Amino acid sequence: MIFKKKKITFDKVAKFNYELDTNEALKEELKKLALCKNEINKTEYLSRMLSLFSKEGLDISLKELDMLLLLRSKTEQMLLEKTSDAKA
C-alpha cells in the first residue's frame, strides 16, 4: 500500500487567508470559539474550528489546518522582519 502526501495547493492557502482576512462572520465565530476554549476539550475545539471553515466553503483536514496556520504565522513573521529592517 502506497501513501501519498497530500499537498496544500496555492488556491487553498489563498482562500484560507482571504477568509481569515475578510470574512467578518468567520472572524466573529472564531472569536466566540476562542472565548469558550477553556470550557471544551481540544478535540471539540478543533472540530468546531474545522466546521466553521467548512461552513465557509473551505473543506480542510486537521493536518491541513495546522499547515495553513503555520504558513500564515511564518508569512507574518517574515513581513514584520522586512518592515523592521526597512525602518532601521
N, C-alpha and C positions, 0 to 999 in steps of 0.2 A: 504494500500500500504506500503510495507516494503522497506526501502532504505538500501542498503548495502554499507559500507565504502569500497572504492577501495584502496587496499594496494599497495604500491610500492614494487616491487619484487627486490631481490638482483641482478638479471640479469639486470634489468632496471637501477639500481644505478650504477652497474659496467660499463654498456655500456655508460651511460651518462658521467661518469668520464673518461673513456677511450677516448671517442670522444673529450672531452674538453682538455685532456692532450696531445693527439697525432695527432689529425686531423688538420693539418695546414690550409687547405682550410676553415674549420669551424672557426678556430681562426681568420683568416683574415676577414671573413664575419661578425663575431661578433664585431670585431674592427670597421669595416666600419659602422655597425649599431649603435654602441655606439657614433660614431662621429656625427651622424645625430639625436641623441636623442632629442635635443632641437628644431628640425625642424618638428617633428611629435608628435602626441598625444600619450598618454600612451597605448591606445588600439591598435593603429597601430604598435607601438614599440613591444609590447608583441606578437602581431600576427605575425610580421616578425620573431621574435626570435623563436617562435614555428615552423614556416615554415622552418627555417634553420635547426632545429633539425630533423624535419620530412624528409627533403631532404637527411639527412644522415642516415635515417632508424630508427629514434627514435621518434615514434609517442607518444607524451605525451600531457596531458591536462595542462591548466594553473595552476591548483592546484598541479599537479604532478611536474611541473617545479619549483614552489615555494618550495615544499618539498625537491626536489633534490638539489636546491641551498642552502637551509638551512642545509641539511645534509653535503654538501660539505664544507660549511663555518665552521660548528661545528667540523668536522673532522680535518680541517686545524688548527683550534684553539687548539684542543687537542694535535696535533702533535707539534705545536710551544711551548706549555706549557711543553711537555715532553723534548723537545730539550733544553729549557732554564733551566729546572730542572737538566738535565744531566750536563750542563756546570757549574752550581753553586756549 
